[in-house]
Structure formats: structure tokens, C-alpha cells
Amino acid sequence: MSEPLTVAMPKGRIFEEAVELLREAGFPLPPEFDDSRKLIVDANEADLRFILAKPMDVPTYVEHGVADLGVAGKDTMIEEERDVYEVLDLNISECYLAVAGLPGYEKSDINPKVASKYPNLATQYFKEQGEQVEIIKLNGSIELAPLVGLADRIVDIVSTGRTLRENGLVELETIVPITSRLIVNPVSYRMKDTRIDDLVERLAKVVEEDDE
């Protein structure tokens, strides 16, 4: 019997929505699968194995061949620029990247600072806007930066905008819409193309039906 296809994905909302898509596509994932606290979970009946990782690490696992496939947000794909194939927009976990700051913020030519956990993406965006800024990389609680004077603005994911509002921040600019994508390791695609194509086609059909 062949080895199962290994899929890397993050816990949380993306995981839950991706699992639902796989079930709709006919992959028999057990009910207890959703509540597992393991980092490697086998779904033997579906011939799949799942690696549960941090969102930013998913493309790394796929690029290095530890996982054949992965589910990653477009924000992560833009930021990481990994050597993987992006084969399908799953249209799940919709949100967008935005610039935010305190109400009444006005651009200044004096060493403007922007905090983000997406330094590459933020740098690229402000360069395209013709604005020179200093990027400060943070890994969490990005909204704190303007409140304590660490940065003038932030670049972060926005879903409902609730976190911004609760911290007294407002959205200043929208950068790009974000959804989760199915990505594939190039070598795996060559070696396991039939099985991977079957999975992609089944998921694509569900995504298309959900969009109708």
C-alpha cells in the first residue's frame, strides 16, 4: 500500500474550514479528528496524514518535502515566497491585509515607522506607494505598537475589524484581499501527480459549487 499524502495546515479557522472542504469532497475524516491535540494526525480511511503547524511554517514544510501539500493563507505565501506550486484558491478564511493607525493619523516625512509580522510584504507595499518607512517586525499583538509609540501605523490581517476597534485603531488603507490556498511540493507533484490531481480536482469541484 502506498504512503498517505501528507498535508500541512495550521490549527484554528483555516484548519476547520479546510477539513470541512475535504469532507464535502468525499474524504472520510473521522469526527474526533477535529478535536485532536496531536501535531501529526492520520486519517487512514482517507489515505491522508496531517501535520499541524504554525501558519507561517506551513510553506516551509511543503517546500522541504516534509509535506506533499499544504493549506496556507495568501498573506503567508506573499511574505514567505517559497518554492512551491499554488494550485487552488480554496476561498476559505477570507480576510484582507490593511494599514491601520490611530484616528486622525497624518503621514509624516520624519522617520515614519510601521509595525508588522509581514515585513517583506509591508516593505513592498510602501515602496509601491513611493513612501519610505522603517519596518519594525513583531510576532504578535501588532495593535499595541501605535498605542505605546513604537510605530505610527501597522500592517496586519483584518477580518471583522473588531480587534482594531477594541484597541482604538482605524483602518487607513486596504492592501490586498486574502484567502487560503492549496500548495504543493514540486517534487511530490512529479512523483504523485495522479493522486494529487485527484485531490485537487475534487476540492476544486466543491469550491466551485460553494461559489454558485
CYANA upper distance limits for C-alpha pairs under 8 A (distance plus 0.5 A):
  3 GLU  CA     47 ASP  CA      8.22
  4 PRO  CA     44 ASN  CA      8.23
  4 PRO  CA     47 ASP  CA      5.22
  4 PRO  CA     48 LEU  CA      5.26
  4 PRO  CA     49 ARG  CA      6.51
  5 LEU  CA     47 ASP  CA      7.11
  5 LEU  CA     48 LEU  CA      5.44
  5 LEU  CA     49 ARG  CA      6.60
  5 LEU  CA     67 ALA  CA      8.28
  5 LEU  CA     68 ASP  CA      6.71
  5 LEU  CA     69 LEU  CA      8.17
  6 THR  CA     48 LEU  CA      6.41
  6 THR  CA     49 ARG  CA      5.13
  6 THR  CA     50 PHE  CA      6.15
  6 THR  CA     51 ILE  CA      7.65
  6 THR  CA     66 VAL  CA      8.23
  6 THR  CA     67 ALA  CA      5.37
  6 THR  CA     68 ASP  CA      5.73
  6 THR  CA     69 LEU  CA      6.87
  7 VAL  CA     48 LEU  CA      7.74
  7 VAL  CA     49 ARG  CA      6.63
  7 VAL  CA     50 PHE  CA      5.31
  7 VAL  CA     51 ILE  CA      6.59
  7 VAL  CA     67 ALA  CA      5.98
  7 VAL  CA     68 ASP  CA      6.53
  7 VAL  CA     69 LEU  CA      5.20
  7 VAL  CA     70 GLY  CA      5.55
  7 VAL  CA     71 VAL  CA      8.10
  8 ALA  CA     50 PHE  CA      6.20
  8 ALA  CA     51 ILE  CA      5.05
  8 ALA  CA     52 LEU  CA      6.42
  8 ALA  CA     53 ALA  CA      7.28
  8 ALA  CA     58 VAL  CA      6.22
  8 ALA  CA     61 TYR  CA      7.43
  8 ALA  CA     62 VAL  CA      7.61
  8 ALA  CA     67 ALA  CA      6.34
  8 ALA  CA     68 ASP  CA      8.43
  8 ALA  CA     69 LEU  CA      6.77
  8 ALA  CA     70 GLY  CA      4.90
  8 ALA  CA     71 VAL  CA      6.96
  9 MET  CA     14 ILE  CA      8.17
  9 MET  CA     15 PHE  CA      6.78
  9 MET  CA     50 PHE  CA      7.75
  9 MET  CA     51 ILE  CA      6.86
  9 MET  CA     52 LEU  CA      5.81
  9 MET  CA     53 ALA  CA      6.52
  9 MET  CA     54 LYS  CA      8.34
  9 MET  CA     55 PRO  CA      7.60
  9 MET  CA     58 VAL  CA      6.49
  9 MET  CA     70 GLY  CA      6.07
  9 MET  CA     71 VAL  CA      5.54
  9 MET  CA     72 ALA  CA      7.26
 10 PRO  CA     14 ILE  CA      7.03
 10 PRO  CA     15 PHE  CA      6.24
 10 PRO  CA     52 LEU  CA      5.85
 10 PRO  CA     53 ALA  CA      5.46
 10 PRO  CA     54 LYS  CA      5.91
 10 PRO  CA     55 PRO  CA      5.55
 10 PRO  CA     58 VAL  CA      7.55
 10 PRO  CA     71 VAL  CA      8.04
 10 PRO  CA     72 ALA  CA      8.16
 11 LYS  CA     15 PHE  CA      5.57
 11 LYS  CA     16 GLU  CA      8.10
 11 LYS  CA     52 LEU  CA      6.65
 11 LYS  CA     53 ALA  CA      7.45
 11 LYS  CA     54 LYS  CA      7.92
 11 LYS  CA     55 PRO  CA      8.50
 12 GLY  CA     16 GLU  CA      6.77
 13 ARG  CA     17 GLU  CA      6.67
 13 ARG  CA     93 SER  CA      7.25
 14 ILE  CA     18 ALA  CA      6.42
 14 ILE  CA     71 VAL  CA      8.31
 14 ILE  CA     92 ILE  CA      7.61
 14 ILE  CA     93 SER  CA      6.36
 14 ILE  CA    180 SER  CA      7.82
 15 PHE  CA     19 VAL  CA      6.51
 16 GLU  CA     20 GLU  CA      6.82
 16 GLU  CA     34 ASP  CA      7.70
 17 GLU  CA     21 LEU  CA      6.85
 17 GLU  CA     92 ILE  CA      6.99
 17 GLU  CA     93 SER  CA      7.81
 18 ALA  CA     22 LEU  CA      6.78
 18 ALA  CA     71 VAL  CA      8.17
 18 ALA  CA     92 ILE  CA      7.94
 19 VAL  CA     23 ARG  CA      6.74
 19 VAL  CA     29 LEU  CA      8.32
 20 GLU  CA     24 GLU  CA      6.71
 21 LEU  CA     25 ALA  CA      6.65
 21 LEU  CA    203 LEU  CA      7.29
 21 LEU  CA    206 VAL  CA      7.47
 21 LEU  CA    207 VAL  CA      8.29
 22 LEU  CA     26 GLY  CA      7.02
 22 LEU  CA     27 PHE  CA      6.01
 22 LEU  CA     29 LEU  CA      8.45
 22 LEU  CA    203 LEU  CA      7.24
 23 ARG  CA     27 PHE  CA      5.48
 23 ARG  CA     28 PRO  CA      6.68
 23 ARG  CA     29 LEU  CA      7.00
 24 GLU  CA    206 VAL  CA      7.19
 25 ALA  CA    202 ARG  CA      5.94
 25 ALA  CA    203 LEU  CA      6.16
 25 ALA  CA    205 LYS  CA      8.27
 25 ALA  CA    206 VAL  CA      6.60
 26 GLY  CA    202 ARG  CA      8.46
 27 PHE  CA     45 GLU  CA      8.50
 27 PHE  CA     46 ALA  CA      5.75
 28 PRO  CA     43 ALA  CA      8.29
 28 PRO  CA     45 GLU  CA      6.65
 28 PRO  CA     46 ALA  CA      5.80
 29 LEU  CA     33 PHE  CA      7.18
 29 LEU  CA     43 ALA  CA      6.49
 29 LEU  CA     45 GLU  CA      7.88
 29 LEU  CA     46 ALA  CA      6.99
 30 PRO  CA     43 ALA  CA      7.74
 32 GLU  CA     36 SER  CA      7.01
 33 PHE  CA     41 VAL  CA      8.08
 33 PHE  CA     43 ALA  CA      8.40
 36 SER  CA     41 VAL  CA      8.16
 38 LYS  CA     52 LEU  CA      8.37
 39 LEU  CA     50 PHE  CA      8.46
 39 LEU  CA     51 ILE  CA      6.34
 39 LEU  CA     52 LEU  CA      5.49
 39 LEU  CA     53 ALA  CA      7.77
 40 ILE  CA     49 ARG  CA      7.64
 40 ILE  CA     50 PHE  CA      6.11
 40 ILE  CA     51 ILE  CA      5.23
 40 ILE  CA     52 LEU  CA      6.82
 41 VAL  CA     49 ARG  CA      6.33
 41 VAL  CA     50 PHE  CA      5.60
 41 VAL  CA     51 ILE  CA      7.16
 41 VAL  CA     52 LEU  CA      8.48
 42 ASP  CA     48 LEU  CA      6.84
 42 ASP  CA     49 ARG  CA      4.96
 42 ASP  CA     50 PHE  CA      6.77
 43 ALA  CA     47 ASP  CA      6.69
 43 ALA  CA     48 LEU  CA      5.76
 43 ALA  CA     49 ARG  CA      6.32
 43 ALA  CA     50 PHE  CA      8.27
 44 ASN  CA     48 LEU  CA      6.71
 44 ASN  CA     49 ARG  CA      8.05
 51 ILE  CA     67 ALA  CA      8.02
 53 ALA  CA     57 ASP  CA      6.71
 53 ALA  CA     58 VAL  CA      6.62
 54 LYS  CA     58 VAL  CA      7.09
 55 PRO  CA     72 ALA  CA      7.09
 55 PRO  CA     73 GLY  CA      8.14
 55 PRO  CA     76 THR  CA      7.81
 56 MET  CA     60 THR  CA      8.36
 56 MET  CA     76 THR  CA      6.38
 56 MET  CA     80 GLU  CA      8.22
 57 ASP  CA     61 TYR  CA      6.98
 58 VAL  CA     62 VAL  CA      6.95
 58 VAL  CA     70 GLY  CA      6.77
 58 VAL  CA     71 VAL  CA      7.70
 58 VAL  CA     72 ALA  CA      6.94
 59 PRO  CA     63 GLU  CA      6.38
 59 PRO  CA     70 GLY  CA      7.38
 59 PRO  CA     72 ALA  CA      7.51
 59 PRO  CA     76 THR  CA      8.42
 59 PRO  CA     77 MET  CA      7.83
 59 PRO  CA     80 GLU  CA      8.09
 59 PRO  CA     82 ARG  CA      6.86
 59 PRO  CA     84 VAL  CA      7.93
 59 PRO  CA    183 ILE  CA      8.24
 60 THR  CA     64 HIS  CA      6.66
 60 THR  CA     82 ARG  CA      7.59
 61 TYR  CA     65 GLY  CA      6.79
 61 TYR  CA     66 VAL  CA      5.70
 61 TYR  CA     67 ALA  CA      6.09
 62 VAL  CA     66 VAL  CA      6.51
 62 VAL  CA     67 ALA  CA      5.24
 62 VAL  CA     68 ASP  CA      6.43
 62 VAL  CA     69 LEU  CA      6.46
 62 VAL  CA     70 GLY  CA      6.73
 62 VAL  CA     84 VAL  CA      7.54
 62 VAL  CA    183 ILE  CA      8.12
 62 VAL  CA    184 VAL  CA      7.06
 62 VAL  CA    185 ASN  CA      5.84
 63 GLU  CA     67 ALA  CA      8.46
 63 GLU  CA     82 ARG  CA      6.93
 63 GLU  CA     83 ASP  CA      6.23
 63 GLU  CA     84 VAL  CA      6.15
 63 GLU  CA    185 ASN  CA      6.10
 63 GLU  CA    186 PRO  CA      8.41
 64 HIS  CA    185 ASN  CA      8.16
 65 GLY  CA    185 ASN  CA      6.58
 65 GLY  CA    187 VAL  CA      8.06
 65 GLY  CA    188 SER  CA      7.79
 67 ALA  CA    185 ASN  CA      7.89
 68 ASP  CA    184 VAL  CA      6.38
 68 ASP  CA    185 ASN  CA      5.87
 68 ASP  CA    188 SER  CA      6.05
 68 ASP  CA    189 TYR  CA      8.25
 69 LEU  CA    182 LEU  CA      7.50
 69 LEU  CA    183 ILE  CA      6.00
 69 LEU  CA    184 VAL  CA      4.88
 69 LEU  CA    185 ASN  CA      6.69
 70 GLY  CA    182 LEU  CA      6.27
 70 GLY  CA    183 ILE  CA      5.63
 70 GLY  CA    184 VAL  CA      6.95
 71 VAL  CA    180 SER  CA      6.91
 71 VAL  CA    181 ARG  CA      6.10
 71 VAL  CA    182 LEU  CA      5.28
 71 VAL  CA    183 ILE  CA      6.72
 72 ALA  CA     76 THR  CA      7.03
 72 ALA  CA     77 MET  CA      7.48
 72 ALA  CA    180 SER  CA      5.77
 72 ALA  CA    181 ARG  CA      5.90
 72 ALA  CA    182 LEU  CA      7.18
 72 ALA  CA    183 ILE  CA      7.79
 73 GLY  CA     77 MET  CA      7.02
 73 GLY  CA     93 SER  CA      8.49
 73 GLY  CA    178 ILE  CA      7.20
 73 GLY  CA    179 THR  CA      6.20
 73 GLY  CA    180 SER  CA      4.55
 73 GLY  CA    181 ARG  CA      6.46
 74 LYS  CA     78 ILE  CA      6.65
 74 LYS  CA    178 ILE  CA      5.96
 74 LYS  CA    179 THR  CA      6.30
 74 LYS  CA    180 SER  CA      6.29
 74 LYS  CA    181 ARG  CA      6.91
 75 ASP  CA     79 GLU  CA      6.67
 75 ASP  CA     97 LEU  CA      8.11
 75 ASP  CA    178 ILE  CA      6.82
 76 THR  CA     80 GLU  CA      6.33
 77 MET  CA     81 GLU  CA      6.25
 77 MET  CA     82 ARG  CA      7.56
 78 ILE  CA    121 LEU  CA      7.14
 79 GLU  CA    118 TYR  CA      6.57
 79 GLU  CA    119 PRO  CA      8.10
 79 GLU  CA    120 ASN  CA      6.20
 79 GLU  CA    121 LEU  CA      5.91
 83 ASP  CA    185 ASN  CA      8.33
 83 ASP  CA    186 PRO  CA      8.37
 84 VAL  CA    183 ILE  CA      6.87
 84 VAL  CA    184 VAL  CA      6.21
 84 VAL  CA    185 ASN  CA      5.73
 84 VAL  CA    186 PRO  CA      6.54
 85 TYR  CA    183 ILE  CA      5.89
 85 TYR  CA    184 VAL  CA      5.55
 85 TYR  CA    185 ASN  CA      6.94
 85 TYR  CA    186 PRO  CA      6.91
 86 GLU  CA    181 ARG  CA      7.17
 86 GLU  CA    182 LEU  CA      6.54
 86 GLU  CA    183 ILE  CA      4.92
 86 GLU  CA    184 VAL  CA      7.01
 87 VAL  CA    181 ARG  CA      7.92
 87 VAL  CA    182 LEU  CA      6.31
 87 VAL  CA    183 ILE  CA      6.24
 87 VAL  CA    184 VAL  CA      7.55
 87 VAL  CA    200 VAL  CA      8.19
 88 LEU  CA    181 ARG  CA      6.17
 88 LEU  CA    182 LEU  CA      5.62
 88 LEU  CA    183 ILE  CA      7.79
 88 LEU  CA    200 VAL  CA      7.78
 88 LEU  CA    204 ALA  CA      7.60
 89 ASP  CA    179 THR  CA      7.55
 89 ASP  CA    180 SER  CA      6.86
 89 ASP  CA    181 ARG  CA      5.09
 89 ASP  CA    182 LEU  CA      6.95
 90 LEU  CA    179 THR  CA      7.62
 90 LEU  CA    180 SER  CA      6.25
 90 LEU  CA    181 ARG  CA      5.92
 90 LEU  CA    182 LEU  CA      7.19
 90 LEU  CA    203 LEU  CA      8.33
 90 LEU  CA    204 ALA  CA      8.09
 90 LEU  CA    207 VAL  CA      6.75
 91 ASN  CA    179 THR  CA      5.94
 91 ASN  CA    180 SER  CA      6.74
 91 ASN  CA    181 ARG  CA      8.10
 91 ASN  CA    207 VAL  CA      7.53
 92 ILE  CA    179 THR  CA      6.14
 92 ILE  CA    180 SER  CA      6.12
 93 SER  CA    178 ILE  CA      8.37
 93 SER  CA    179 THR  CA      6.13
 93 SER  CA    180 SER  CA      6.69
 94 GLU  CA    159 SER  CA      7.78
 94 GLU  CA    177 PRO  CA      8.02
 94 GLU  CA    178 ILE  CA      6.23
 94 GLU  CA    179 THR  CA      5.24
 94 GLU  CA    180 SER  CA      7.95
 95 CYS  CA    157 ILE  CA      7.28
 95 CYS  CA    158 VAL  CA      6.29
 95 CYS  CA    159 SER  CA      5.12
 95 CYS  CA    160 THR  CA      8.48
 95 CYS  CA    177 PRO  CA      6.61
 95 CYS  CA    178 ILE  CA      5.67
 95 CYS  CA    179 THR  CA      7.11
 96 TYR  CA    157 ILE  CA      6.14
 96 TYR  CA    158 VAL  CA      5.91
 96 TYR  CA    159 SER  CA      7.10
 96 TYR  CA    174 THR  CA      7.85
 96 TYR  CA    175 ILE  CA      7.76
 96 TYR  CA    176 VAL  CA      6.16
 96 TYR  CA    177 PRO  CA      4.64
 96 TYR  CA    178 ILE  CA      5.32
 97 LEU  CA    155 VAL  CA      7.33
 97 LEU  CA    156 ASP  CA      6.03
 97 LEU  CA    157 ILE  CA      5.06
 97 LEU  CA    158 VAL  CA      6.48
 97 LEU  CA    174 THR  CA      6.79
 97 LEU  CA    175 ILE  CA      5.81
 97 LEU  CA    176 VAL  CA      5.92
 97 LEU  CA    177 PRO  CA      6.89
 97 LEU  CA    178 ILE  CA      7.49
 98 ALA  CA    155 VAL  CA      6.10
 98 ALA  CA    156 ASP  CA      6.25
 98 ALA  CA    157 ILE  CA      6.88
 98 ALA  CA    158 VAL  CA      7.07
 98 ALA  CA    171 GLU  CA      7.22
 98 ALA  CA    172 LEU  CA      7.84
 98 ALA  CA    173 GLU  CA      6.10
 98 ALA  CA    174 THR  CA      4.87
 98 ALA  CA    175 ILE  CA      5.63
 98 ALA  CA    176 VAL  CA      7.82
 99 VAL  CA    153 ARG  CA      7.19
 99 VAL  CA    154 ILE  CA      6.08
 99 VAL  CA    155 VAL  CA      5.09
 99 VAL  CA    156 ASP  CA      7.24
 99 VAL  CA    171 GLU  CA      6.56
 99 VAL  CA    172 LEU  CA      5.93
 99 VAL  CA    173 GLU  CA      5.48
 99 VAL  CA    174 THR  CA      6.83
 99 VAL  CA    175 ILE  CA      7.67
100 ALA  CA    153 ARG  CA      6.10
100 ALA  CA    154 ILE  CA      5.82
100 ALA  CA    155 VAL  CA      6.98
100 ALA  CA    156 ASP  CA      8.31
100 ALA  CA    164 LEU  CA      8.38
100 ALA  CA    169 LEU  CA      6.99
100 ALA  CA    170 VAL  CA      6.00
100 ALA  CA    171 GLU  CA      4.80
100 ALA  CA    172 LEU  CA      5.50
100 ALA  CA    173 GLU  CA      7.45
101 GLY  CA    105 TYR  CA      7.03
101 GLY  CA    146 PRO  CA      7.00
101 GLY  CA    152 ASP  CA      6.97
101 GLY  CA    153 ARG  CA      5.10
101 GLY  CA    154 ILE  CA      6.85
101 GLY  CA    169 LEU  CA      5.77
101 GLY  CA    170 VAL  CA      6.15
101 GLY  CA    171 GLU  CA      7.16
101 GLY  CA    172 LEU  CA      7.26
102 LEU  CA    146 PRO  CA      7.37
102 LEU  CA    147 LEU  CA      8.39
102 LEU  CA    152 ASP  CA      8.39
102 LEU  CA    153 ARG  CA      8.16
102 LEU  CA    168 GLY  CA      7.18
102 LEU  CA    169 LEU  CA      5.24
102 LEU  CA    170 VAL  CA      6.53
103 PRO  CA    168 GLY  CA      8.18
103 PRO  CA    169 LEU  CA      6.84
103 PRO  CA    170 VAL  CA      6.43
105 TYR  CA    152 ASP  CA      8.49
107 LYS  CA    112 PRO  CA      8.22
108 SER  CA    112 PRO  CA      6.83
111 ASN  CA    133 VAL  CA      7.06
111 ASN  CA    134 GLU  CA      7.36
112 PRO  CA    132 GLN  CA      8.19
112 PRO  CA    133 VAL  CA      5.66
112 PRO  CA    134 GLU  CA      6.72
112 PRO  CA    151 ALA  CA      8.05
112 PRO  CA    152 ASP  CA      6.94
113 LYS  CA    133 VAL  CA      6.13
113 LYS  CA    134 GLU  CA      5.20
113 LYS  CA    135 ILE  CA      6.45
113 LYS  CA    136 ILE  CA      7.51
113 LYS  CA    150 LEU  CA      8.22
113 LYS  CA    151 ALA  CA      5.27
113 LYS  CA    152 ASP  CA      5.92
113 LYS  CA    153 ARG  CA      7.16
114 VAL  CA    133 VAL  CA      7.26
114 VAL  CA    134 GLU  CA      6.65
114 VAL  CA    135 ILE  CA      5.48
114 VAL  CA    136 ILE  CA      6.49
114 VAL  CA    151 ALA  CA      5.78
114 VAL  CA    152 ASP  CA      6.47
114 VAL  CA    153 ARG  CA      5.33
114 VAL  CA    154 ILE  CA      5.63
114 VAL  CA    155 VAL  CA      7.56
115 ALA  CA    119 PRO  CA      8.50
115 ALA  CA    135 ILE  CA      6.34
115 ALA  CA    136 ILE  CA      5.09
115 ALA  CA    137 LYS  CA      6.29
115 ALA  CA    138 LEU  CA      6.95
115 ALA  CA    142 ILE  CA      7.18
115 ALA  CA    145 ALA  CA      7.08
115 ALA  CA    150 LEU  CA      8.34
115 ALA  CA    151 ALA  CA      6.34
115 ALA  CA    152 ASP  CA      8.46
115 ALA  CA    153 ARG  CA      6.95
115 ALA  CA    154 ILE  CA      5.19
115 ALA  CA    155 VAL  CA      6.96
116 SER  CA    122 ALA  CA      7.71
116 SER  CA    135 ILE  CA      7.75
116 SER  CA    136 ILE  CA      6.88
116 SER  CA    137 LYS  CA      5.73
116 SER  CA    138 LEU  CA      6.09
116 SER  CA    139 ASN  CA      8.16
116 SER  CA    142 ILE  CA      6.85
116 SER  CA    154 ILE  CA      6.17
116 SER  CA    155 VAL  CA      5.58
116 SER  CA    156 ASP  CA      6.72
117 LYS  CA    137 LYS  CA      5.84
117 LYS  CA    138 LEU  CA      5.51
117 LYS  CA    139 ASN  CA      5.78
117 LYS  CA    140 GLY  CA      7.80
117 LYS  CA    142 ILE  CA      8.09
117 LYS  CA    155 VAL  CA      8.28
117 LYS  CA    156 ASP  CA      7.82
118 TYR  CA    122 ALA  CA      6.47
118 TYR  CA    137 LYS  CA      7.69
118 TYR  CA    155 VAL  CA      7.84
118 TYR  CA    156 ASP  CA      8.10
119 PRO  CA    123 THR  CA      6.45
119 PRO  CA    135 ILE  CA      6.75
119 PRO  CA    136 ILE  CA      7.77
119 PRO  CA    137 LYS  CA      6.44
120 ASN  CA    124 GLN  CA      6.68
121 LEU  CA    125 TYR  CA      6.67
122 ALA  CA    126 PHE  CA      6.76
122 ALA  CA    135 ILE  CA      7.93
122 ALA  CA    155 VAL  CA      7.04
123 THR  CA    127 LYS  CA      6.57
123 THR  CA    133 VAL  CA      8.31
123 THR  CA    135 ILE  CA      7.42
124 GLN  CA    128 GLU  CA      6.73
125 TYR  CA    129 GLN  CA      6.91
125 TYR  CA    175 ILE  CA      8.06
126 PHE  CA    130 GLY  CA      6.75
126 PHE  CA    131 GLU  CA      5.74
126 PHE  CA    132 GLN  CA      7.21
126 PHE  CA    133 VAL  CA      7.70
127 LYS  CA    131 GLU  CA      6.20
127 LYS  CA    132 GLN  CA      7.11
136 ILE  CA    151 ALA  CA      8.16
138 LEU  CA    142 ILE  CA      6.99
141 SER  CA    145 ALA  CA      8.41
142 ILE  CA    154 ILE  CA      7.27
142 ILE  CA    156 ASP  CA      7.80
143 GLU  CA    147 LEU  CA      7.81
143 GLU  CA    154 ILE  CA      7.58
143 GLU  CA    164 LEU  CA      7.45
143 GLU  CA    167 ASN  CA      7.38
143 GLU  CA    169 LEU  CA      8.16
144 LEU  CA    148 VAL  CA      6.89
144 LEU  CA    167 ASN  CA      8.42
145 ALA  CA    149 GLY  CA      6.65
145 ALA  CA    150 LEU  CA      5.36
145 ALA  CA    151 ALA  CA      5.80
145 ALA  CA    152 ASP  CA      8.14
145 ALA  CA    153 ARG  CA      8.25
145 ALA  CA    154 ILE  CA      7.92
146 PRO  CA    150 LEU  CA      6.44
146 PRO  CA    151 ALA  CA      5.54
146 PRO  CA    152 ASP  CA      5.84
146 PRO  CA    153 ARG  CA      6.66
146 PRO  CA    154 ILE  CA      7.99
161 GLY  CA    165 ARG  CA      6.87
162 ARG  CA    166 GLU  CA      6.58
163 THR  CA    167 ASN  CA      6.83
164 LEU  CA    168 GLY  CA      6.78
164 LEU  CA    169 LEU  CA      5.39
164 LEU  CA    170 VAL  CA      6.73
164 LEU  CA    171 GLU  CA      8.19
165 ARG  CA    169 LEU  CA      6.05
165 ARG  CA    170 VAL  CA      7.15
184 VAL  CA    188 SER  CA      7.71
184 VAL  CA    189 TYR  CA      7.15
185 ASN  CA    189 TYR  CA      6.69
186 PRO  CA    190 ARG  CA      7.05
187 VAL  CA    191 MET  CA      6.73
188 SER  CA    192 LYS  CA      6.01
188 SER  CA    193 ASP  CA      7.70
189 TYR  CA    193 ASP  CA      5.26
189 TYR  CA    196 ILE  CA      7.28
192 LYS  CA    196 ILE  CA      6.63
193 ASP  CA    197 ASP  CA      6.26
194 THR  CA    198 ASP  CA      6.70
195 ARG  CA    199 LEU  CA      6.87
196 ILE  CA    200 VAL  CA      6.63
197 ASP  CA    201 GLU  CA      6.48
198 ASP  CA    202 ARG  CA      6.67
199 LEU  CA    203 LEU  CA      6.70
200 VAL  CA    204 ALA  CA      6.43
201 GLU  CA    205 LYS  CA      6.69
202 ARG  CA    206 VAL  CA      7.09
203 LEU  CA    207 VAL  CA      6.69
204 ALA  CA    208 GLU  CA      6.56
205 LYS  CA    209 GLU  CA      6.69
206 VAL  CA    210 ASP  CA      6.59
207 VAL  CA    211 ASP  CA      6.77
208 GLU  CA    212 GLU  CA      7.09
